[in-house]
Amino acid sequence: MLSASFLEFIKTENLFDSNEHLLLAISGGLDSVVLAHLLSQNNFHFSMAHMNFQLRGEDSNKDEEFVRELGKQLDVEIYVKRVEIDKDSGSTQIQARNLRYNWFDELMDKHSFDKLLTAHHANDLLETALLNLSRGTGIKGIRSILPLQNRISRPLLFAEKSEIKQFAQDESIKWREDISNASDHYTRNKIRHHIMPQLLELNPNLLTGFQQTALRLRATESAWKEKLEEIIEKYFQYKGLDIEIDKSILEKAYVVVYFSELLADYGFNLSHLQSFDFNRVGAQLFSSTYVLTVDREKILLSKLNDDNHSKFFPKKMEMEESKVATPFGSLKIEYINKEELSFTDNQNVAFIDFESLKKPFEIDLWNEGDKIQPIGMKGKKKISDILIDQKVPLPQKKRIMVLKSGGEIVWLIGYKFSGLFKVKKDTNKILRIEYYEGS
């Protein structure tokens, strides 16, 4: 019965086929050993990988011996690696997981395996959902483990632990017991030993029911992702290193929930966003690496300034250079003749009378008190006033650069060009400079 359901689940979820080269993560415990037998009985082409963490002394070594013998019994290749966990360097479980999966990735790439198989089952599916729920989570956390995720396949996710154990007993399959599974030291074990039995007592069909719930949640997650993509398309604009968000998004219901998903990678979570006033112009919310700033018509997401940027500026340039990289973008420099001259409204392009330039020729961040004489003006104007007129948000102001010649500002890059360096009728040599933000 389990074998037939196993094959049906593989087909339904399109997990792998008989032509693929599979790598099974084998611990020696009940679940992975049963999976090894099911793969062998159904003639799948697989190898096994076992990592010995040496955490339980001789017991760990006996696990290793057991899986080596299992490999011989099933006539499959087995890879074994011994590692040591640093018990003073954080969570043992996290270290073990990282070591194990990094090694699996190496094996898969080196030996061209198509899929990595793990022996997660229906009980793990619900336990993981409960664990995530206890910590606070969203759709992804409650829907729990996926049958197929990238190269990782979980072909026993349909089966309950009791079914797996019954199959092992019926087939006279031996396995190793991990004594640490009996301990309540880990939160997952507390859920497994104390909460799950009570829930199953309330509803003996809970595991089957939750598998259906998880399937619905997978469909819900897909619809949710489509909705988030629509929001990005409609309200988000990527401007170099910044993201500008149209403030009309604030009219939508559950906007903070949308933000919590879309801005999670930038260090913002739901509780941070719930306490923030998105309607107060000038309000700022900081994560460790980013800042959200409320402007008049938009919300700006910007990366916090790196202290190393100050080490870059001022940057002296040679007039013969063809490209100059900055922390915020790059400048492309070329010489053209008058016939190639073509003025546009693009503020990221400047045409300079080469003969008017003096050394040092350099790029720098603007400073308070800096002034420029824009084309068409007789006198100079403060850069700070120009940026106010242009309604430039504060985070962007901190990254605006100027091009200088002999200490005089030639170009407020991306905004204003100085009339003192403009191309004139008698100009023979023209310098064309284009700024590419974020490149």
N, C-alpha and C positions, 0 to 999 in steps of 0.2 A: 504493500500500500504506500509506504513512504517513498519507495523508489519510483513508483508511477507518478506520484505528486511532485517529486523532485524534477523529473523530466518535463512535466507539464509546466511547472513554474519557470524553468529555464527557457522554455519555448515562449510562454506568454510574455515574459519580461525581456525576451531577446538578450539573455545574459551572455551566452557564448555558444559556439557550435562545435561539432566533433573535429573540425579541421584546425581549431585553434590550439596554441601551445599555452598551457595553463600552469600557474605557480600557486600552490596551496600553502598558506601560512599554517603550519602545524605546531601545536603546543604539546600534544600528547594527551590532552584532555578529551572527554567524551565527544564534544561537538565536532572538533576538527578531525578526530579519528573516524567518526561515522562518515563525515564528508569525504574523507580519503577512500573509504570502502565503497561509497556510492559512486564516486568517480571511476574507480577501478572496475566495479561490476558493470558499469555502463560504457566501458571502453573509451573513456576520454583520455586524451594525451596530456599528462600532467607530471610535474615534479613537485617536490616539497621543500620548504625552507623552515628551519627551526633555529631560534635564537636562544641561547642559554645565558640567562642573566646572572646565574650563580648566586642568587639571593637566598636560596634554601639549602645551601650546602650540598650534601650527598643526594638529597631529594631531587635537586635540579639536575645533577649528573645522571640520575636514574631516568629522568624524563628524556634526556638526550639519548641515552642508550636505547630506550624504548622506541623512539621515533626512527633511530637508525635501523633497528630490527624490523620496524613496520615497513620501511623503505625496501628492505630485502624481501619481505613477505609479499608485498604488492608488486615487486619488480619495477620500482620507480626510482629515479635519481633523487637524492636528497642533499641539500646544502645545509651545513651547520656552522654557526658562528658563536663563539664565546665572547661575552663582553662583561665589563664591570660597571656597576652603577655607583655614582658618587652620591652617597647618602647625605652629604652635607651641601649638595647643590640643588636644592629645591625638590619638587615632587618626584618621587620614585616612579610613579605611574606615567607622568609626562615624559620623563627621561627615557623610560623603557619604550614608550610608544614612538618617540622621535627616532631612537636608535633602530627600532625594528622596521619602521616604514622607510627610513632612509636606505637601509640595507636592501629591503625588498625592491626599491626603485633601482638600485645599482644592479641587482640580479636581473631584473626585467630588461633593463637597457643592454646589459652585457650579453645576455643569452636570448634576446628577442622573444620574451614571453608576451603573449597578447593580453592576458588578464591575470590579475592577482585575486585569488579566492580566499575569503575569510568565512568562518563558520558561525556568523551571527544568526540568531533564530528569533522566533516570534516573541519570546520572553525578553530578549535583549531590546527588541523594538519598543515594547511598552516601558521597560525599565529606563531606557534612555529618554523617552518622552517625559516620564515622571521626574527624572533627574533634572532635565532642562527646565521643566515647569517649576521645580522647587527653587531654581536660581533666577527665574524670570526669563521669558523667552517670547518668540514670535511664532509665525506659522512654521518656519523652517525647523525650529526646535521641537515643536509638538509633533510634526509629522515624522520626526526622528530619522532613523537610518533608511537609506535608499537601497533598493536591490542592486542597482548599478550606478556607480558614481565614478566618472572618468574611467580609469582602468581597473577599478576595484569592483568585483562582483560578489554578491552574497546569496548563493543559491539555496541556503537553508532558511531564509528569512520567513518563509511560509509556515515552517514547522514549529510546533511547541516542544519545549524541552522534554516533556513526558513522552512524546512520540519518538523523539530521537533516542531516548533511553530504552524505550520498548524495542525499537529496531535493533539496537546493540545487543540486547538480551536475547532476542529471537535469533540473531545471526551469530551468537556466541563471540561477539567482538569484545576484546579487552581494551582498557584504556587506563590512563593515570589520573589520580585525583590530586588536585592542587590544594593543599591544606589551607592556603591563604584565602581560598574562596569561602571558608567557613567563618572567617573573622569579620567582625562588624567595624573594623578600623576604617574601611572605606565607605563613603556615603552610598555608593551603588549597592554594596552588600547589605546595608541597612534597609534599603528599598527592597532588595531581593528577599531578604529573610523575614522582614516584619510587615512591610506595606503590601507587597504583592499577594501574600497568602490571604490577607484580610479582604483585599479587593476580589480575589478569585472565589472567596467564600460567599461574598455578596452576589457575584455573577460568575458562575463556572465557565460561561462562554465569553468571558471578557477578552481573551487573547484573539479569538476569531473576530469579535466585534471591533477590536481596535485595529486589526489589519484593514478592515473596511474603512474605518475612520481615517487611517493613514493614507489610504488610496484617495479618499475625498480631499484630504489636505494636500496631497501632491497635485491634484487638479486645481485646487484653490491657489496654491503657490504659483502655478504656471500662469493663472489669470492675474495674480498679484504682480508678477514680473512684467506682464504685458502692460498693466496699468502704470507701473513705475516708468517704463520706457516711454509711454505716452506723455507723462508729466515732464520727463527730461526733454523730450522733443519740443514740447510747448513752452516750457517755462525756463529752461536752463540754457545758458549760452556760455561756451568756453572761450575765454579771452586770454590767450597766452597762458600765464600761470594762474589766472583767476577764473572763478566761475561766477557769472552774474545770474541771479534768480529774479525773475519778474515778480514784483510784489503783489500782483493780482492773484497769485497762488494762495495768498492768505485768506481769500474768500472761500476756499474749498473746505469742506468738512474733513476732519481728521488730518489736517495739513501737517501737524506735528508728528503724526505717525509716519506719514510719507517722508518727512525730513529725517526721522530717526533711521529709516532704511537707507535713504539716498546719501546721507552724510556720515554713516557709521564708519566708513573707511577713513574719514578725516578726524575721527576721535570724538564725535558727538553722539551722545546716547539720549534716550527718550526723557529721562529725568532732567538732564541738562536743558533740553529744548522746551520742556513743559514750563520751566520756571523763567524762560526768557521772554522779554517784551519785544515782539517783532514789529510792533507799531510805533515804537519810539525811535525817531531818526537819530542816528549817532550811537545807538546802543550797540555794544559789542559782546560777543560770547567767545571765549577762548577754549580751545583744546590744547594739548601739549605741543601741537605743531601747526595748528590753523586758527584763524579767527573769522567769525561771522560778523559782518558789519551791516547795520541797517542804514541804507541811504534813502534819498527821497523817493525814487521810483524803483529801486531794486535792492536786493540783499546780496552782498558781495562775500564770497568765500575766498580767502587769501591765505597763502602759506606765510607763517611768521618769518620775519627776517632772520636770516642766518648771520650770526656774529662774524663769520668768515668773510661775508661780503665786504666788510669795511677794510679787509686786508687787500682786496682787489683794487679798490679805488684810492686815489686817482690812478688811471691806467694810461701811461704814455703810449702814443701810437706813432708809427712811422707812416709817412704819407704814401709810401710805396706798398703798404700792406694791402692785400686783397680781401681779407676777412679778419674781423676781430670778435672774439667771443667774450660775452659778459655773463654774470650770474643770471641775468634776466632775458637774454636774447643775444642776437649777433648782428654785426654790422658788415655789410658787403660794400666794398669800396672799389670804384672803377673810374677811369678817366675817359671822357667822351669829348667829341668836338661839337661845334654849334649845330651842325646838321642833325646830330643825334638827340639834341635837346628837345624834350617834350614835357612841358609842365602839366601836372595833374593836381587834383585836390587831395591826393594821398599824403597825409602828414607824416608818413613813415619814410618818405623819400625827400632828400635834400640835394639841391644843386648849389655848389660853392665855387666862387671865383678863386681858383687856386692861388693866383698871385697875391691875394689879400691875406693869405694865411701866414701865421708866424709860429715859430716854435716857442714853448712846447705845444704840440698838438696832442690833446688828451681827452679822455672820457672820464666823467666823474658823476657822483650823485649830486643833485642840487642841494643847496643849503639856504637856510633862512637869510634873507638879505640879498640873495642873488637877483640880478636884474638882466634883462635882455631888451634890445631895441627891435621890436617886431617890424617886419616889412610894412611900410605905410605909416609908421609913427615917427615923429620927430625926436621924441624923447624915449627914455627907457621905462620899463614897467617891471615891477616886482614879479618874480616867478610865482610866489605864493598867491598873488592876486589873480594871475592868469589861471592857476589851478582851481581857484575858487570859482572864477567865471566859467570854467569848463566843467564845474561840478564833479571834480575828481575825488572819489572816496579816499579816506585817510590811508587805508592799507596800500592803495595804488600809489599814493603820493610818495611813500617811502621807497619806491622802486624806480622812480622817474629819474632819468639821467640827462646830463647835458654834455654837449661837445664843445670843447674850448680850444681857442687858438691864442697863444700868448697871454693867457689868463682871461681873455674876453669870451663870453658865451656866444658861440656860433649858432647853436641849435638846441632848443628845448625839445629833446627827441620825442617825436610823436605829436607835438603840439604847436610850437612856434619856431620860425626861422628868423635869424637876425638880418635886418636890411643892410648891415655893415659889410656883409659877406656875399651879397646877392650877385648873380651874374649880370654884367653890364654889357653895353654895346661893344666896348673895346676888349671884352674878356676873350682871351685866346685859349686858355686851358681851364677845363671845367671838371670839377670833382663831383661825381654822383655817388651818394651814400644812401643805402637802403637798410632800414632796421627791420629785423625779423624777430618779433616778440616770442619768447619761449623756446627758441630754437638754438 
